[in-house]
Amino acid sequence: MIKNLPKMLDIWEKTLHWQPNTLQQEKLQKLYELIITGNRQFNLTRITEPEEFWEKHLWDSLRGVAPEGQFMSLLNNGVSVIDIGTGAGFPGLPIAMIFPNSQVTLLDSTRKKINFIDDVINNMSINNAKTLVGRVEEIGQEYEHREKYDLAVIRAVGNVSICVEYALPLVKKRGLAIIYRGSWSEEENASLENAVELLGGNIELIEQFTTPISESMRHCLYLRKIKNTPIHFPRGVGIPKQKPL
């Protein structure tokens, strides 16, 4: 028997100035159940307990697009979103479920994860989400994806310049890239500033906050695309990791 997620309506309201309605709560519960079931076969996530799942997957996904609510209205009005390296579907699936006017593409290089997400999308009739399997270095050079998205999101580990090189080539001029991170240090700023300048962006906001249950430190980096990315970015498969900017 799969447990119920906590509702946490007061925390939603306090932290996002928004809370899910009854139907949205049911959808988030259904997503949780599908992932817990799929996890037995695909090893999607180590985060399976209801409160931890709510905080580290659901709340975290939506908190990234809601600093003081300024981007939530944009998503409500409808934008094109790409979730880079989506894994089990975060943050892309919660974004698609809560913002049905936006179109969300979930990108991952692992076919079995994309197949699982396809099953979730079909099972839950998420009509504004689609999947894409491939390497982001190649996708970022393809005409149908390069500089075609209003918003790129990436939950990141490792070198921040790699995430910048993955995300900004996919974003339209005046679009936005959001990099979700745990820790952040002043030493990383130089690497971030260099990569953002090379890729045609501007650092709009670096936000620090804590998660509402475990009180873990989180950061989100908001990068505005101000000019077209030079054509030689992103570099070939594997090069951004081998030789970070």
Summary of the structure (lengths in Angstrom):
residues: 245
radius of gyration: 17.1
end to end distance: 47.8
largest distance: 52.0
contacts: 809
relative contact order: 0.13
helix: 43%
strand: 22%
